[in-house]
């Protein structure tokens, strides 16, 4: 899988920040406690952008129906979501956040 430069660390500088990568399908980059995570951007329940969600303790909460997902594994943690999110490996190279995409 090729690594792509998704965004700059300046795009998600603080705990709780997120950034939407306009790929097909879209990918969300999250900063949770200084760690970066990448998941599919679309909620598996209501097809809404998770990059607009609330991030805390390595989870993201969808702003539409409050479904919650683990940023590490993509697991659905709270109903109404039951389907796991796709996750992607992340690395930092200089000031770029890179993701490994299929």
Order of alpha helices (4+ residues) and beta strands (2+ residues): beta-beta-beta-beta-beta-beta-beta-beta-beta-beta-beta
